């Protein structure tokens, strides 16, 4: 007989797993990991002149995409946000090898987190897979995903010495040295998502304990199929 068990801890674990997965996806696809110094649209090295009211902007650079402004006719400036990656075979100066590896680690980590989203939902009625607790399996997978995210976060600064980064951050940019850039909010979002991923891994243990509590067993003995303990 299948019992549907929902507790406050299983619900928290499920919702936090979903939120963390979505947050990491948002961090990877948003081109705001690095924010360059203010400059004029369409010009890389032109300095402001007195009385010139042209709008200044700060270019941004992500793992595989970037945002800039294109100078068009009649003093119109158009935002241009697009991937700069055409293939993984691109030269390292255009697409750093460290970023290629980081993107792979992030992709695999997100894939594992998406898998645990499904297992956390299934955990309401299925509590074991091949005689192993679905919560323990999910928690272990989430810990592995967290390690992959850490590797991605460490590899990303290692690629700051490439020509691609120096065009945005200046020639002083080197591996683990930002030059004229600053870290964008998505880099911190990725760090926060990584930390919460490990929190999810710990919560999976608490979720398993809550489904085996005395209160749950009492509800089962009473013949209830839907057990909700919030």
N, C-alpha and C positions, 0 to 999 in steps of 0.2 A: 504494500500500500504506500502511496506517495503522500508525504506530509509536506505542506508548504509552511515553512518557518521563517518569519520575519521578526528580527529583533532590532533594537536601536543601533547595536554595534554592526550588524550585517548591513543595515541600511546606510549607516555612515560610511562603512567601507566601500560599498557599491557606488554611492554618490561621489565619494572622494576619488575613486578610481576613474570614474567617467570624467570628472572635472580635470584631473591631472592629465589624462590622455589628451583632452581637447586643448588644454593650456600648452602642452608640449608641441602639438601640431601647429598651433597658432604661432609659437615662438620660432619654429623652424621655417615656416613659410613667410614670415614677416621680415622685410629687408631693413630692419632697424637695429642690427647688432652693433654696428659702428656708425657714429655720426661725425661727419667731417666738419671742419671749420667753415664759417660763413663765407660765401663767395657769390659772384654774380652769375645769373643764368647763362649757360652756354660758354662761359669763360672760366678757365682753370686758375689763371695766375694774375688776372687784372685786379689792381687795387682800387678802392673807392676814390673818386675824385670829388673835390668840393662842389656843392651845388647839384650833384648828380643824385637823383632820387630813385634810381633803379632798385628794385627789390632785391634784397639779399636772401639767400637760402642756404641750407646745410644739406649736402648730399648724404645719403645713407647707404650702407652696404650690409647685406646679409650673407648667408652661407652660399647661396647660389643665385641671388638676385640683388638688384640695387634700385635706388630711386634718385633721379636727378631732374633738372629742368632744362628744356630745350629752347633755345632762342629762335623764335620764328619772326616773320615779317610784321611790321607795324607795332613793334615793341611788345608783342604778345609772347608770353612764356608758358609753355605747356609742361606739366608734370609728366615724367616718363619713368614708370616703374615696371621693370621687366626682368626676367632671368637673363644673366649673362652667360649661362652655361649652355653650350650646344651639344656637348658630349663629354664623357669622362676621359676621352683621349686628348682633351685640350692641354696645352703646355702648362706647366706648373706656375709660370709667371702670370698667366691669365686666370687659371683656376687652380689654386694651390693644392698640391697633393695631400697636404694635411686636411684641407677642407673636404676633399673627396672622401677621405677616410672618415672624417667627422660626420659627414652626411650619411654615410652607410651605417655608422653606429647609431645615429639618431633614428634612422629609418627602421632598423631592426628593433631598437628599443621601443619605438612607438608601436610596431607590429605586435610585440609581446604584451604591451599594455592594452591594446585593443582586444587581444585574446583574453586577458584577464577581466575585461569588461563583461564579456559573454559568460565567463565562468562565475563571476560574482553574481550575476543575475540568475544563472542556473543553480547557484548554491542555495537558493531558497527552497528548492525541492530535490536537488540531487546533491548529496553530501560526500560522495566518494566516487572515484574513478579508478578502476583496476585495483580496488581494495586500498586505495590511497585517498586521504582526505582532500577534497577539492579545494579547501581553504589553504592547506599546507602547500599543495602544488601551485596554487595561484600566488601565494606569498613568496615562494621561492622564485617563480618567474618574474615577479615584480622586483625582487632584489637584483636579479640578473639584468633587468631592464635599467634599473638605477645605475648599475656599474657601466653599462653601455653609454648611458647619458654622461657619466663622469668622463669617460674616455673622449666623447665628442667635445665636451667643454674644454678639456685640456688640449686637444689637438687644434681647436679653432685658433687660439692665440699664436700657435706655432707657425701659422701661415701668414702672419702680419708683415713679413718681410718681402712679400711678392710685389710685382709691379702693379697689380690690380689694387692692392691696398695703398701703395704709395701714391697713386693718382688721387686718392681721396684724403689720405692722412699725411701726405708729405714724404719727402725722401728720408726723413729721420725715422720713419716707421720701420721697425725691425721685429723679429719674432719675440713676442711677449712685451713689446714696447709699442705704445699706441701712436707716438708721434703727435700730430696735431688733432687727432680724433679723440673722442670720448666714447665710452660704452653706452649703447642704447638700452632702452627699457626691455627689449626682447631678450637680451643676454641675461638680464637679471630674472626675467620670467622663466628662462630655461633653467637657471640655477634653482629657483624656487620650486619648479616642477620636479626637478631631480630630488630635492630634499623631501618633498611630499610623496614621491614614489616610494622612498624607503619607509615613510610613515605608513603608507598603505600596506606595505609588506608586513609591518608589525601589527597593524590593525587586523590583518587576516587571521592571526592567531586568536585575537580577542573575539573575532566573529565566530570562529569555530567553537570557542569556549561557551559563548552565549547560546549557541544552538544545542548544546548538550547540558544545559543547566537543569536543576531540579524542577523549576517552574515549567520548562518545556516538556519534561518527562511526565509531569502531572497532567498537562494538557493532552498529551498523547494517550495516557491511560484513561482519560475521560472520553476518548473516542473522537476527538476533534481532528479534522484534516487540515484546517487553516488555523495556524497558530500565530498570533501577532502580539508580541510583547515589547511595547515601546515605553 
